[in-house]
Amino acid sequence: MSPTKHNKEKKEPPPPLQHKSFAAYPAHTDSVSASVPYQRNVWDRQDRWIVAALTLLCAFTRLYRIGRRNVSSWDERHFGKFGALYINRTFYHDLHPPTAKLLVALSEVMAGHNGTFNFKGEYPPYVNYVFMRQFMALFGIGLVPLAYLTCHQLNMRRRACVLAALFVTLDNATCVMSRFILLDAPLLFFTAASLCSVAGLQNSRHQAFSRTWWRWLLFTGASLGLVASCKWVGFLTIGLVGLYTIDELLNMYSDCLAIKTLASHFLARVLCLIVVPLIIYAACFKVHFVVLNRSGPGDSRMPPAFQASLIGSPLGHQPFTVAYSSQLTLRSLHSGSGLLHSHAHRYPMGSQQQQITCYGHSDTNNEWIIARPQGEGFNDTSSVPEPVRHGDVVSLMHRQTKTMLHSHRAHMAPVSTKDYEVTAYGKLGWKDRNNNWRIEIVNEQSKVVNGELHAITTQFNLRHVSTNCLLSAAAVKLPSWGFRQTEVSCSREGSPQLLANLWVVEKHVNARLPKADMRSMVKRSFLRDFVQLNIVMARSNNALIPDRDKYNHLESDPWTWPLLLYPMRMLGSWKKGDIKYYEVGNPLLWWSSTICCVLLPLQIFLYFARRQRKAPAVWAPGEALHYWNGAKLLWGGWFMHYIPFFAMGRVTYIHHVLPALYFALLLLAFEIDYLCRRILQNRLQNVIVGIWAVAALAVFCWFAPLTFGYSGAIEELKYRQWLPTWNLYRDKYMV
């Protein structure tokens, strides 16, 4: 066979797989040559030296004179106290997840704190508050190498990576919030770590299922779990990564990947981006529960079984079997409802009888005495106490006002108008059938199942004998005449299994009955405690509603943040001699990054409009893909961390915008780099980048006295007030 014939019979190799929009950078093809500057960056020694220098600069801004103010400042009084409670192992309640507060506790342990200082007022000599602040500042310092690495993974030029890291370093608001014992620095750090991991994952897609790819995917999942367990704002980061992942999988599907390969990608992301974050989030709460094993100021918000399991809880030792003439407190199992309560105030409508509510805190008005109908055998001390059993008809007397738990058909509940009204009416011994309730046991959580009513472990209904309705507390709040407490009604349609209709005896007092160790009686479940605590946290968040009729110089609305209209005084005292901190951002960076974020959608729209009209191409080969891969992450991150605040009804502060600002600052450096490449020569590009860096440094230094602490008369800095809305030296709204 001749060589010519042999060559003709050889088959051509199949063309390589072309990666489309899910590639981090264009594949090498005839149309995209290796000389195109949008190829993968290579980490070298020069990058390491640059990162080291930038990190040192950032460390100076975060640590310089960090211990100057020796008084517990801003929210240090809260988060520092929580750290001390971890040391004392005392259970507390807070509206944030535990991870960042566990880091605060770690800083206190490393500083040698013994947990005795309550973080109010001046720090005593035995509290090394400087080390604690330095420890938390490390997370703020860590933003700089993460910013540089993120931009490097997005294949931005080195000058743009430097500029982005400088922008993060030279923002005054980010700096000042990193200098105290607060949760914001860890939150920002793990937000930045999540973005960096996603960028690394995007940059390694051509190596799917390699060690590098798996490493970035696992780092992303771990970062998401940590950021969500610092503050719930971290779930916005999870939303960003979730949308990015959906876009990524859809692109793979449109590229006609094999179903087996696509399924492998899907399962890998489920494992690393859903399962791993959930495990980390739950593990943080597990540590929280294990460490905090003593009764404290926050356990009253948890179920009675949880409270009874804590060391030193007043519920831990009490009579187990409930008997007639016992004094009780009854808790609704519906989260956020509280304890059955009454007080000497009447409904302004309906029967105008005494109010019945649920109240979430300990109070003598929560105490009731259980008796037979018409008070038969009440206070009979001669006989053996008779236990209350399933099916018994009882009456409940309010201990403070001597009135009876009562309902009737004559009037409907004031808010839940489909239910009957519940009041406190009548006296013990009255022959009023509307004061009678039937005990119906629904569930017994202890091993003692004998039909008797038990403290804490028995879940039961109170069914009104006359109307056949169920006593219910569904966490519906009464108006101001009811002191915003939870409405109690008698439900005509609700299922006996509904949590709103279920009650437990939380506290049981009867001197004629022996006390039992309730810790051996109750059954705790981590999953149940985990869910319950998260529900309580959600209700606490929702309860932080701003009072629009009252001025508060700390609060600000989301629309004001990008404009920097209302910076925040971080101290109540603003007198000469007091060391004052002002949370004002670097106006140059805030305003320019806002313009950048607002104009980017217009820029994308103009590109697609030109493409639709088949105008001459404005992008070099592969440039559009490179630009889109970076812009969608950075702009999407800003959007996802900023816009949702408009839908939140809770109180908002200017530091809530800092995660969104981080994305905006990186996007600003990204846009500067892109525009410089398009319209300027290489030498002029360096000049423009240098001008931006010097300008950002100058503005940072201009406001540095307010970032590092200023003790002089604030009027001396009045020329630093750039907008009339700032309350730097005079607050026109405060009398």
Order of alpha helices (4+ residues) and beta strands (2+ residues): alpha-alpha-alpha-alpha-alpha-alpha-alpha-alpha-alpha-alpha-alpha-alpha-alpha-alpha-beta-beta-beta-beta-beta-beta-beta-beta-beta-beta-beta-beta-beta-beta-beta-alpha-beta-beta-alpha-alpha-alpha-alpha
